[in-house]
Amino acid sequence: MPPGKLLVFLGLGLIIAGLFLSYGGRIPLLGKLPGDLRIQRENFSFYFPLASCLLVSAVLSLIFWLFRR
């Protein structure tokens, strides 16, 4: 991949990551899907958004697949 295209994709990725970090908490279901793991004990708390990660991965894969065509 030429350096120019690489920089454009990295820049777009950083913009998308920044928007997600800024406004990600306002997306209603993200982080609260049925497959997200949440374990809370007295002195321990563990949270892993498995279903949310899979959903974001599928959407990003679709977007990258569309750009490749």
C-alpha positions in Angstrom: 0.0 0.0 0.0 1.4 3.4 -0.9 2.3 5.7 2.0 -0.3 8.3 1.0 -3.2 5.8 1.2 -1.9 4.4 4.4 -1.9 7.8 6.0 -5.4 8.5 4.8 -6.7 5.2 6.3 -4.8 5.8 9.6 -6.3 9.3 9.7 -9.8 8.1 9.1 -9.3 5.4 11.7 -8.2 7.9 14.3 -11.2 10.2 13.5 -13.6 7.3 13.9 -11.9 6.2 17.1 -12.1 9.7 18.5 -15.8 10.0 17.6 -16.5 6.7 19.2 -14.6 7.7 22.4 -16.4 11.0 22.5 -19.9 9.9 21.7 -19.8 6.1 22.3 -21.6 6.3 25.6 -24.6 7.9 23.9 -25.2 4.9 21.7 -28.1 3.2 23.5 -27.4 -0.5 23.3 -23.6 -0.6 22.9 -22.2 -2.1 26.0 -25.5 -3.5 27.2 -26.2 -6.3 24.8 -27.2 -9.7 26.1 -23.8 -11.3 25.3 -21.7 -8.7 27.3 -20.1 -10.3 30.3 -20.5 -8.5 33.7 -19.3 -10.1 36.9 -19.5 -8.2 40.2 -18.4 -9.5 43.6 -17.7 -7.8 46.9 -14.2 -6.6 46.0 -14.0 -7.4 42.4 -15.7 -6.2 39.2 -15.1 -7.6 35.7 -16.7 -6.3 32.5 -16.1 -7.6 29.0 -18.3 -6.4 26.2 -18.1 -9.5 24.0 -21.3 -9.0 22.0 -20.6 -5.3 21.5 -17.1 -6.1 20.3 -18.5 -8.7 17.8 -21.1 -6.2 16.5 -18.5 -3.4 16.0 -16.1 -5.9 14.3 -18.9 -7.0 11.9 -19.8 -3.4 11.0 -16.2 -2.4 10.5 -15.5 -5.5 8.4 -18.5 -4.7 6.2 -17.3 -1.1 5.8 -13.8 -2.1 4.9 -15.1 -4.8 2.5 -17.2 -2.1 0.7 -14.2 0.2 0.4 -12.1 -2.6 -1.0 -14.5 -3.2 -3.9 
